[in-house]
Amino acid sequence: MTAPLLLFAGLQVLDVITTMAVFSLGGFELNPIVQRFVSQFGQGGGLLVAKLLCLALAAACVRWRPRAITKVNYVFGAVLAWNLTMIWAALA
């Protein structure tokens, strides 16, 4: 496993944790694809399905486009920041 892929996996775990926190505070999923998984499989199951697909795509990305995963990590870093902002706003 490469360092960017490990970082990606860590960001996915943090995204699940913060998204579940947002759900518990009355928030909802903004990503329409993940929203569909959540509506079909429930909050935890939907996030798990989405994250497993993300990890599979990231592994393929590392194999064929190794530099692209770094850019994707920036995107998920921004998603994590958004989740933390929503948690902060809900608790304020």
C-alpha positions in Angstrom: 0.0 0.0 0.0 1.3 3.4 -0.8 1.3 6.4 1.5 -1.4 8.3 -0.5 -3.7 5.2 -0.4 -3.2 4.9 3.4 -4.0 8.6 3.8 -7.1 8.0 1.6 -8.2 5.1 3.8 -7.7 7.2 6.9 -9.7 10.1 5.4 -12.5 7.6 4.6 -12.6 6.4 8.2 -12.7 10.0 9.5 -15.4 10.8 7.0 -17.6 8.0 8.2 -17.1 9.1 11.9 -17.9 12.7 11.2 -20.8 11.9 8.9 -22.3 9.7 11.5 -21.9 12.5 14.0 -23.7 14.9 11.6 -26.5 12.3 11.2 -26.8 12.1 15.0 -27.1 15.9 15.2 -30.0 15.9 12.6 -27.9 16.5 9.5 -28.1 14.6 6.2 -25.9 13.4 3.4 -25.3 15.9 0.6 -23.7 13.6 -1.9 -26.6 12.2 -4.1 -24.8 8.9 -4.7 -24.1 8.3 -1.0 -27.7 9.5 -0.3 -29.1 6.8 -2.4 -27.0 4.1 -0.6 -28.1 5.5 2.8 -31.7 5.4 1.7 -31.3 1.8 0.6 -29.1 0.4 3.3 -29.5 2.7 6.3 -27.0 5.2 7.6 -24.2 2.8 8.6 -24.8 0.3 5.8 -25.0 3.0 3.1 -21.8 4.7 4.3 -20.1 1.3 4.4 -21.1 0.4 0.8 -20.0 3.9 -0.4 -16.7 3.7 1.4 -15.9 0.2 0.1 -16.6 1.4 -3.4 -14.4 4.4 -2.8 -11.5 2.2 -1.6 -11.8 -0.1 -4.6 -11.7 2.9 -6.9 -8.8 4.4 -5.1 -6.9 1.1 -5.3 -7.5 1.1 -9.1 -6.5 4.7 -9.2 -3.2 4.0 -7.5 -2.6 1.2 -9.9 -3.3 3.2 -13.2 -3.1 6.9 -12.2 -0.9 7.0 -9.1 -0.8 10.8 -8.8 -4.5 11.2 -9.0 -5.1 9.8 -5.5 -3.2 12.8 -4.1 -5.7 15.2 -5.7 -8.6 13.0 -4.4 -7.1 13.2 -0.9 -7.4 17.0 -1.1 -11.1 16.7 -2.0 -11.8 14.3 0.9 -9.8 16.6 3.2 -12.3 19.4 2.2 -15.2 17.0 2.8 -13.9 16.3 6.3 -13.5 20.0 6.9 -17.1 20.5 5.8 -18.3 17.8 8.2 -16.4 19.3 11.1 -17.9 22.7 10.2 -21.4 21.2 10.3 -20.8 19.5 13.6 -19.4 22.8 15.0 -22.5 24.7 13.8 -24.9 22.2 15.2 -23.3 22.3 18.6 -23.0 26.1 18.7 
